[in-house]
Amino acid sequence: MKELARTYIKYGVPSDLASKYEQLALSASSFRALSKTLLKQNYMLNDNEIEIVKNYLNRQPIPSDIIQKLLENNNFTCCCCSGAKSDSYIIHHIVKYEESQDNSYENLAVLCPNDHDLAHRGTGLTNSLTGDQIRKEKEKWEQLVKVRRLVAASPAELKIFYLSIPRYQEISKEIERLKSIISDKEDVASMSMAALKAERENNEVKITRLVDEKNNLELQIKSLIGKLAHFQPDQHTSLYNTGLNLFLTGDINGALEALSEIELDSQLEEIIDAHNTVYKSLKGNIDSRLLRVNLLFINGNKQQACFFGGETLKICEELCDKHPELLSKLAFCFERIGSLYYCSNYIDEAEVLFQSGLNLCRYLIDNNDPSITPLIPDFLHNLGTIYYSRNELGEAKEFLESSLYWYRDLYDMYSGFEKLSTNPLADSLVKNYVNLSVTYQALNLTTEALDAIKEADKLKNGLPNPDVNSAYQVELNSRYLSSKASVLLKSGNACEAGNNFKNLILTLEEQAKANPKKHTRELVNTYLEMCAALFMKDIGKTETETETETETETETETETETETETETETETETETEMTYYCHLAMQKAKELISIEPEGDPSPLAYALMYNTLNNMHKGTISSSDFENLEKANLLVTNLKPDEGDQNLRGGIRILNELIQKVPK
């Protein structure tokens, strides 16, 4: 819309007429000055249209900044019908302009022509819109526009929103302050080198923790935004909407104040007295409490979030005693608060809630309430994850296989719905296959692990392109690549395993740019597995060449020379790759030791062993390799029998025997 049309909009002229006059090149000043006769003759306008528009043009124009704010907040769409009746809009004065001359934002609303007519009908008519109705619809629609805009926000727009969150601002400022201290050279002369080093390391540890908290805060905010994707104001209480509005403006403290325990308890008492709307309102109060839990967690108050989550669960259980119809809501609470406990590292408490939720779901299924069916595989999968984290692999396998059964059934059911563009169970099913593959690997069930990864492959290849940059998709893809590469390596397919390790390395290195220390251990382990894949690939190639050597003796001399050149090039390329990844593994392993001086030194021992093995393979053994192997042996010797990797101890012993045969 150009300036000419925008001028008409300022006076309240409908947008479709403003666009029409723009095409006719009829300015507002000309419209005001020309007579009816000339307007009809020159522009083919009718009497009624001329009279209405001239009346609009006699008003004071609405300030441009108010118009822009109003139209943006309403998405240039009618607030009463959400654009269902017409794409055209009119800026409507809720209290008539003739009575108020009020051009303030509060007295203006965006309406379509149809609803504008309803607003100007007499208040006694049944089919009309009152001022109060328009205000309420405007408030609800503007909130919905904010939510939808945030859900669809780009990374740059999300970054701006993050910076409106007080805790996020505090973390960012503290990180910059600590970085400034580290880079400040003025006080170096007044401090000993030991004190300077200690202070620097202390500040780096603080920065790492703050960066972790900042990244976690972003994930929690994105998670909450994702939950708002299908938000509808009419489905929530005014208290919930107030808290949400304050969150959307970045005022989390204001939102927490609005959702204070006093306010929530007061609302709860009012709800219990209102018997005609008990069920819907009670659910809304629980939703508001769960929203407060999310906001506390996002604001960095994990303990408060867990405590209030537990209180919310108690209230929900008490309400279910009087209102059994809320049991499905209680099952949902078990999953949400159990996940909160798990993320807060309260594993035992999380297990209790997941098991309670699973038992409740089974009870509801037995009593003909299938609405909670999608929660069953979530509980089973969560329990499997908990058992895996405790190294209780048999139980983990049992639960993950059970969740897979449910996920597959639900996936097949959703696949039958033609209206769904994507299957909502697809990501969950891929994640289940990946976790099951990891569990099978830990149990040395290589065939089953490979089959699980193949099923995950089929699903991923059939999915539309997801938002690959989202934190959830990056994590899921990393776990998928890691599991696939490991199981391929165990099954002997070193070449394909190496390709997947390379893709995983690219992903991890990209993540490490934002937070280097967080991904150091995962990176060094992946570099080491890449070394293992390359060695296995080379061994397999050598065995193949030996088996086919006698079959190629009858070939021509020219062909033999060509094959020799090709083989030499391939060998050189593999040797270069092995040297490259051995070097990276050594570098990262040393970095890991400096970050975690009390941690497991096995990665460094592996790196030393692989570098020695690589030099043996190339025929470039030197005295430094003997020293490196002694260092590796010393690292694992100091470990207790139940610590580290038993295979590593055996590998160092065998390599030590081999290297002793090489002349020093």
C-alpha positions in Angstrom: 0.0 0.0 0.0 1.4 3.4 -1.1 1.3 6.7 0.6 -1.9 7.9 -1.2 -3.9 4.9 0.2 -2.3 5.2 3.6 -3.6 8.8 3.8 -7.2 7.6 3.4 -6.6 4.9 6.1 -5.7 7.6 8.6 -9.2 9.0 8.2 -10.8 5.6 8.7 -11.7 5.0 5.1 -12.0 1.2 4.3 -8.8 -0.4 2.9 -10.6 -1.6 -0.3 -11.8 2.0 -1.1 -8.3 3.4 -0.2 -6.7 0.9 -2.7 -9.3 1.8 -5.3 -8.5 5.6 -5.0 -4.8 4.8 -5.2 -5.4 3.1 -8.6 -7.5 6.1 -9.7 -4.7 8.5 -8.5 -7.4 10.4 -6.5 -5.7 12.0 -3.5 -7.5 12.7 -0.3 -7.1 16.5 -0.7 -8.6 16.2 -4.2 -11.5 14.1 -3.0 -12.2 16.7 -0.3 -12.0 19.7 -2.7 -13.9 18.2 -5.7 -17.6 18.5 -6.0 -19.9 15.5 -6.1 -20.6 16.1 -9.8 -16.9 16.0 -10.8 -16.2 13.0 -8.6 -19.1 11.1 -10.3 -18.1 12.3 -13.8 -14.3 11.9 -13.6 -14.0 8.9 -11.3 -17.4 7.1 -11.7 -18.2 7.2 -7.9 -21.7 6.8 -6.6 -23.5 9.3 -4.3 -23.5 7.1 -1.2 -19.7 6.4 -1.5 -18.9 10.1 -2.0 -21.0 11.1 1.0 -19.4 8.5 3.4 -15.8 9.3 2.3 -16.3 13.1 2.5 -17.6 12.6 6.0 -14.5 10.6 7.0 -12.2 13.2 5.5 -13.7 15.9 7.7 -12.2 14.1 10.8 -8.8 14.7 12.4 -6.4 12.0 10.9 -5.2 9.2 13.2 -1.4 9.6 13.9 0.6 7.3 11.6 2.5 5.6 14.5 -0.8 4.6 16.1 -2.1 3.2 12.8 1.0 1.2 12.2 1.1 -0.3 15.7 -2.7 -1.2 15.5 -2.4 -2.8 12.1 0.8 -4.8 13.0 -0.7 -6.0 16.3 -3.8 -7.2 14.5 -1.9 -8.6 11.5 -3.9 -6.2 9.2 -6.9 -8.4 9.9 -10.4 -8.1 11.5 -10.2 -8.8 15.2 -13.7 -10.2 15.4 -13.7 -12.7 12.5 -9.9 -13.2 12.1 -10.2 -12.4 8.4 -12.8 -15.1 7.7 -15.4 -12.7 6.2 -13.1 -10.4 4.2 -9.5 -9.4 3.6 -10.5 -5.7 3.6 -10.4 -3.7 6.9 -11.5 -0.5 8.4 -10.1 1.3 11.4 -13.1 1.6 13.6 -13.7 4.0 16.6 -15.2 1.9 19.4 -16.7 5.0 20.9 -18.1 6.9 17.9 -15.8 9.6 16.6 -18.7 12.1 16.5 -19.1 11.6 20.3 -15.5 11.3 21.4 -13.1 12.6 18.8 -10.8 10.0 20.4 -8.1 8.7 18.0 -6.2 6.9 20.8 -5.0 3.3 20.4 -7.5 2.1 23.1 -10.5 3.4 21.2 -9.5 1.9 17.8 -10.1 -1.6 16.4 -9.5 -3.3 13.0 -12.7 -4.6 11.6 -13.8 -6.0 8.2 -16.6 -4.2 6.3 -19.2 -6.8 7.5 -18.3 -6.5 11.2 -18.0 -2.8 10.8 -21.7 -2.7 9.7 -22.6 -4.9 12.7 -20.8 -2.5 15.0 -22.9 0.5 13.7 -26.2 -1.3 14.1 -28.4 -0.3 17.1 -27.6 -1.9 20.4 -31.1 -3.3 20.7 -30.7 -5.5 17.6 -29.7 -9.2 18.2 -27.1 -9.4 15.4 -24.8 -6.5 16.4 -21.4 -5.9 18.0 -21.2 -3.8 21.2 -18.2 -1.8 22.2 -17.4 -4.2 25.1 -17.5 -7.2 22.7 -15.1 -5.5 20.3 -12.7 -4.6 23.1 -12.6 -8.2 24.3 -12.2 -9.6 20.8 -9.4 -7.1 20.1 -7.6 -8.2 23.2 -7.9 -11.9 22.4 -6.9 -11.4 18.8 -3.9 -9.3 19.5 -2.7 -11.9 22.0 -3.2 -14.7 19.4 -1.2 -12.7 16.8 1.7 -12.2 19.2 1.8 -16.0 20.0 1.6 -17.0 16.3 4.3 -14.4 15.4 6.6 -15.8 18.1 5.9 -19.4 17.1 6.9 -18.5 13.5 9.8 -16.3 14.5 13.2 -16.5 12.7 16.4 -17.2 14.7 17.2 -13.5 14.5 13.7 -12.5 15.8 14.0 -15.2 18.6 17.3 -13.7 19.6 15.7 -10.3 20.1 13.0 -12.0 22.2 15.5 -13.8 24.3 17.2 -10.5 25.1 13.9 -9.3 26.6 14.1 -12.0 29.2 15.7 -10.6 32.4 17.6 -13.8 33.3 18.9 -14.1 29.7 20.1 -10.4 29.9 21.9 -11.1 33.2 23.7 -14.2 31.8 24.8 -12.4 28.7 26.1 -9.4 30.6 28.0 -11.7 33.1 29.6 -13.7 30.3 30.8 -10.5 28.7 32.1 -9.2 32.0 34.1 -12.4 32.7 35.5 -12.4 29.1 36.5 -8.8 29.7 38.3 -9.7 32.9 40.1 -12.6 31.1 41.3 -10.3 28.3 42.2 -7.4 30.6 46.0 -7.0 30.7 46.3 -4.1 33.2 46.5 -6.1 36.4 49.0 -8.7 35.1 52.0 -7.0 36.6 50.5 -7.0 40.1 49.7 -10.8 40.1 51.9 -13.8 40.1 51.7 -16.2 37.1 50.1 -18.9 39.3 47.5 -16.5 40.7 46.8 -15.2 37.2 46.4 -18.7 35.8 44.1 -19.8 38.6 41.9 -16.7 38.2 41.7 -17.2 34.5 40.8 -20.9 34.8 38.2 -20.1 37.4 36.6 -17.5 35.1 36.6 -19.9 32.2 34.7 -22.5 34.3 32.2 -19.8 35.2 31.8 -18.8 31.5 31.2 -22.5 30.5 28.5 -22.9 33.2 26.8 -19.6 32.2 26.9 -20.6 28.5 25.4 -23.9 29.4 22.7 -22.2 31.4 22.1 -19.7 28.5 21.8 -22.5 25.9 19.4 -24.4 28.3 17.4 -21.3 28.8 17.0 -20.9 25.0 15.9 -24.6 24.7 13.3 -24.1 27.5 11.9 -20.9 25.9 11.7 -22.7 22.5 10.0 -25.6 24.2 7.4 -23.3 25.8 6.9 -21.5 22.5 6.4 -24.8 20.7 3.6 -25.7 23.3 1.9 -22.4 22.3 1.6 -23.4 18.6 -2.1 -24.3 18.9 -2.9 -21.7 21.6 -6.5 -20.4 21.6 -7.3 -17.6 24.2 -10.9 -18.9 24.6 -9.5 -22.2 25.9 -7.7 -20.6 28.9 -8.6 -18.6 31.9 -8.0 -14.8 32.1 -5.3 -15.4 34.7 -3.4 -17.7 32.2 -3.8 -15.2 29.4 -2.5 -12.4 31.7 0.5 -14.4 32.6 1.1 -15.3 29.0 0.8 -11.7 27.8 3.4 -10.6 30.3 5.7 -13.4 29.2 5.3 -12.4 25.5 6.6 -8.9 26.5 9.6 -10.4 28.2 8.3 -9.6 31.7 8.7 -13.0 33.4 8.8 -11.4 36.9 5.5 -9.7 36.1 4.1 -13.0 34.8 5.2 -14.8 37.9 3.6 -12.1 40.0 0.3 -12.4 38.1 0.5 -16.2 38.5 1.5 -15.9 42.2 0.4 -18.7 44.5 -2.0 -16.3 46.2 -3.7 -15.4 42.9 -3.8 -19.0 41.8 -5.3 -20.2 45.2 -7.8 -17.3 45.1 -8.8 -18.3 41.6 -9.1 -21.9 42.6 -11.5 -21.1 45.4 -13.7 -19.1 43.0 -13.6 -21.9 40.5 -14.7 -24.5 43.0 -17.7 -22.4 43.9 -18.7 -22.0 40.2 -20.2 -25.4 39.7 -21.5 -24.8 36.2 -17.9 -24.3 34.8 -16.0 -26.5 37.2 -14.4 -29.0 34.8 -13.1 -26.4 32.2 -12.0 -23.9 34.8 -10.1 -26.5 36.9 -8.2 -27.7 33.9 -7.4 -24.0 33.2 -6.0 -23.6 36.7 -3.8 -26.6 36.4 -2.6 -25.3 33.0 -1.8 -22.0 34.6 0.2 -23.7 37.4 2.1 -25.8 34.8 2.9 -22.5 32.9 4.3 -21.1 36.1 6.4 -24.2 36.5 7.8 -23.6 33.0 8.5 -19.9 33.6 10.3 -20.7 36.9 12.5 -23.2 35.1 13.2 -20.8 32.2 14.0 -18.1 34.7 16.8 -20.2 36.3 14.8 -21.2 39.4 15.1 -25.0 39.0 14.5 -25.9 42.7 11.4 -23.6 42.9 10.1 -25.0 39.6 10.5 -28.6 41.0 8.9 -27.7 44.3 6.0 -25.9 42.7 5.6 -28.7 40.2 5.3 -31.1 43.1 2.7 -28.9 44.8 0.8 -28.7 41.5 0.8 -32.5 41.3 -0.6 -32.7 44.8 -3.4 -30.2 44.0 -4.3 -32.1 40.9 -4.4 -35.4 42.8 -6.7 -33.8 45.4 -9.0 -32.4 42.8 -9.2 -35.9 41.1 -10.7 -37.3 44.3 -13.7 -35.0 43.8 -13.6 -34.8 40.0 -12.6 -38.1 38.5 -13.0 -36.6 35.0 -9.7 -34.8 35.7 -7.7 -38.1 35.8 -6.5 -37.6 32.2 -5.2 -34.2 33.2 -3.4 -35.9 36.1 -1.7 -38.3 33.7 -0.5 -35.3 31.7 0.9 -33.7 34.9 2.8 -36.9 35.7 4.5 -36.7 32.3 5.2 -32.9 32.4 6.5 -32.8 36.0 8.4 -36.1 35.6 10.2 -34.6 32.6 11.0 -31.5 34.7 12.5 -33.7 37.4 14.5 -35.6 34.9 15.9 -32.4 33.3 16.8 -31.2 36.8 18.7 -34.5 37.5 16.2 -35.8 40.0 16.2 -39.3 38.3 14.6 -41.3 41.1 11.7 -38.9 41.6 11.2 -38.8 37.8 11.0 -42.6 37.7 8.3 -42.6 40.4 6.2 -40.1 38.4 6.7 -41.9 35.1 5.7 -45.2 36.6 2.7 -43.6 38.4 1.6 -42.0 35.1 1.9 -45.3 33.2 -0.2 -47.1 35.9 -2.8 -44.4 35.7 -2.9 -44.6 31.9 -3.5 -48.4 32.1 -6.3 -47.8 34.6 -8.0 -45.3 32.3 -7.6 -47.6 29.3 -9.2 -50.4 31.3 -12.1 -48.0 32.1 -12.8 -47.0 28.5 -10.9 -43.7 28.4 -8.6 -43.9 25.3 -7.8 -40.1 25.3 -4.5 -40.7 27.1 -3.2 -43.4 24.7 -0.4 -41.2 23.2 1.1 -40.8 26.7 1.7 -44.5 27.2 4.7 -44.8 24.8 6.1 -41.6 26.2 6.1 -43.0 29.7 7.6 -46.3 28.5 10.3 -44.6 26.6 11.2 -42.3 29.5 11.5 -45.2 31.8 13.7 -47.0 29.3 15.9 -44.0 29.2 16.2 -43.9 33.0 17.1 -47.6 33.2 19.8 -47.1 30.5 21.3 -44.2 32.4 21.7 -46.6 35.4 23.3 -49.2 33.1 20.3 -51.6 33.8 20.3 -52.6 30.2 17.9 -55.5 30.3 15.2 -53.3 31.8 16.0 -50.5 29.4 15.6 -52.9 26.4 12.3 -54.2 27.7 10.8 -50.7 28.2 12.1 -49.4 24.9 10.8 -52.4 22.9 7.4 -51.8 24.6 7.3 -48.1 23.7 8.3 -49.0 20.1 5.3 -51.3 19.9 3.0 -48.5 21.0 4.7 -45.8 18.9 4.4 -48.0 15.7 0.7 -48.7 16.3 0.0 -45.0 16.8 2.2 -44.0 13.9 0.2 -46.4 11.6 -3.0 -44.9 12.9 -2.0 -41.3 12.2 -0.7 -42.3 8.8 -4.3 -43.1 7.8 -5.4 -39.5 8.4 -5.2 -37.8 5.0 -5.5 -34.3 6.4 -2.2 -34.6 8.3 0.8 -33.2 6.3 3.2 -34.8 8.7 2.9 -37.7 11.1 3.1 -36.3 14.7 4.7 -39.6 15.9 7.5 -39.6 13.3 10.2 -37.9 15.5 9.3 -39.9 18.5 9.5 -43.2 16.6 13.0 -42.2 15.1 14.2 -41.3 18.6 12.9 -44.6 20.0 14.7 -46.6 17.2 17.9 -44.7 17.9 17.8 -45.3 21.7 16.9 -48.9 21.1 19.9 -49.3 18.8 22.2 -47.8 21.4 20.8 -50.2 24.0 21.2 -53.2 21.7 24.8 -52.2 21.0 25.5 -52.0 24.8 24.1 -55.6 25.0 26.3 -56.7 22.1 23.2 -57.4 20.0 24.8 -56.1 16.8 22.2 -57.5 14.3 19.3 -56.1 16.3 21.1 -52.7 16.6 21.7 -52.6 12.9 18.0 -53.5 12.1 16.8 -50.7 14.5 19.0 -48.1 12.7 17.7 -49.3 9.3 14.2 -48.7 10.5 15.2 -45.2 11.7 16.7 -44.7 8.2 13.5 -45.5 6.5 11.5 -43.1 8.6 14.0 -40.2 8.3 14.1 -40.6 4.5 10.3 -40.5 4.3 9.9 -37.3 6.3 9.5 -33.8 4.9 12.5 -31.5 5.6 12.3 -30.5 9.3 13.9 -27.4 10.8 17.4 -28.9 10.8 18.7 -25.9 12.9 16.3 -26.4 15.8 18.0 -27.6 19.0 15.7 -30.7 19.1 16.6 -31.7 15.5 20.3 -31.1 15.9 20.3 -33.3 19.1 18.2 -36.0 17.4 20.4 -36.0 14.3 23.6 -36.3 16.4 22.3 -39.2 18.4 21.1 -40.9 15.1 24.5 -40.5 13.4 26.4 -41.7 16.5 24.3 -44.8 16.9 24.3 -45.6 13.2 28.0 -45.2 12.8 28.8 -47.3 15.9 26.5 -50.2 14.9 28.0 -50.2 11.4 31.5 -50.3 12.8 30.6 -53.2 15.1 29.0 -55.1 12.1 32.2 -54.7 10.1 31.1 -52.0 7.7 34.0 -49.7 8.4 33.6 -47.6 5.2 30.0 -46.6 5.8 30.6 -46.2 9.5 33.4 -43.7 8.6 31.1 -41.7 6.4 28.6 -41.3 9.3 31.3 -40.4 11.7 32.4 -37.7 9.4 28.9 -36.3 9.2 28.7 -36.5 13.0 32.0 -34.7 13.4 30.8 -31.8 11.2 27.7 -31.5 13.3 29.6 -31.6 16.6 32.2 -29.1 15.4 29.5 -26.7 14.4 27.9 -27.0 17.9 31.3 -26.6 19.5 31.7 -23.2 17.9 29.0 -21.8 20.3 30.2 -23.8 23.4 33.6 -25.5 22.8 34.0 -27.1 26.3 30.6 -28.7 26.4 31.2 -30.9 23.3 34.9 -31.7 23.9 34.4 -35.3 25.3 31.9 -36.2 22.6 34.2 -34.8 19.9 37.3 -36.7 21.1 35.4 -39.9 21.4 34.1 -39.5 17.8 37.6 -38.7 16.5 38.8 -41.9 18.2 36.0 -43.9 16.7 36.8 -42.4 13.3 40.4 -43.7 13.8 39.1 -47.1 14.6 36.9 -47.1 11.4 39.9 -46.1 9.3 42.1 -48.8 10.7 39.4 -51.4 10.3 38.9 -50.2 6.7 42.6 -50.5 6.0 42.8 -54.0 7.5 39.8 -55.1 5.5 41.2 -53.7 2.3 44.6 -55.5 2.9 42.8 -58.9 3.5 40.8 -58.4 0.3 43.9 -57.6 -1.7 45.6 -60.7 -0.4 42.7 -63.0 -1.3 42.5 -61.6 -4.9 46.2 -61.4 -5.5 46.5 -64.8 -7.3 43.4 -64.0 -9.5 45.1 -60.9 -10.9 48.4 -62.5 -11.9 47.2 -63.2 -15.5 46.3 -59.5 -16.2 48.4 -57.4 -18.6 51.4 -55.4 -17.5 49.7 -52.1 -18.3 46.6 -53.0 -16.2 48.8 -54.1 -13.3 50.7 -50.8 -13.4 47.4 -48.8 -13.4 46.0 -50.8 -10.5 49.2 -50.3 -8.6 49.0 -46.5 -9.1 45.4 -46.4 -8.0 46.0 -48.5 -4.9 49.0 -46.3 -4.0 46.8 -43.2 -4.3 44.1 -44.8 -2.1 46.6 -46.0 0.5 48.1 -42.5 0.6 44.7 -40.9 1.0 43.8 -43.3 3.9 47.1 -42.8 5.6 46.6 -39.0 5.4 43.1 -39.3 6.9 44.4 -41.6 9.7 47.2 -39.1 10.5 44.7 -36.2 10.5 42.2 -37.8 12.8 44.9 -39.2 15.1 46.2 -35.7 15.4 42.8 -34.3 16.2 42.1 -37.0 18.7 45.4 -36.3 20.5 44.8 -32.6 20.5 41.2 -32.8 21.9 42.1 -35.5 24.4 44.8 -33.3 25.9 42.3 -30.4 25.9 39.8 -32.7 27.7 42.3 -33.5 30.4 42.9 -29.8 31.1 39.1 -29.2 31.3 38.4 -32.4 33.5 41.7 -33.1 35.4 39.8 -35.6 37.6 37.9 -37.2 34.8 38.5 -40.5 33.0 41.8 -40.3 31.1 41.0 -43.2 28.8 40.5 -41.0 25.7 44.0 -39.7 26.0 45.4 -43.2 26.4 43.4 -44.3 23.3 44.8 -41.3 21.4 48.4 -42.1 22.3 47.8 -45.8 21.3 46.3 -44.9 18.0 49.1 -42.4 17.1 51.7 -45.1 17.9 49.7 -47.7 15.9 49.5 -45.3 13.0 53.2 -44.7 13.0 53.8 -48.5 13.1 51.5 -48.8 10.1 53.4 -46.1 8.2 56.8 -47.5 9.2 57.9 -44.3 10.9 58.3 -45.5 14.5 60.5 -43.3 16.6 61.6 -43.0 20.3 58.7 -40.7 21.0 56.3 -43.5 20.1 57.8 -45.7 22.8 57.4 -42.8 25.3 53.8 -42.3 24.2 52.9 -45.9 24.8 54.5 -45.8 28.2 52.4 -42.7 29.0 49.3 -44.5 27.9 50.2 -47.6 30.0 50.7 -45.3 33.0 47.3 -43.7 32.5 45.4 -47.0 32.6 47.6 -48.6 35.3 46.5 -46.0 37.9 42.8 -46.8 37.2 40.9 -49.2 39.4 39.9 -52.6 38.0 36.2 -51.4 37.5 37.3 -48.1 35.9 38.1 -47.3 32.3 38.0 -49.7 29.4 39.3 -53.3 29.8 39.7 -53.6 26.1 42.0 -50.6 26.2 44.3 -52.2 28.8 44.5 -55.3 26.6 45.2 -53.3 23.5 48.0 -51.4 25.1 49.6 -54.6 26.3 49.5 -56.2 22.8 50.8 -53.1 21.1 53.6 -52.9 23.7 54.6 -56.4 22.8 54.6 -55.6 19.1 56.5 -52.3 19.4 59.2 -54.0 21.5 60.1 -56.0 18.4 60.7 -52.9 16.4 64.3 -51.7 16.5 64.7 -48.4 18.5 
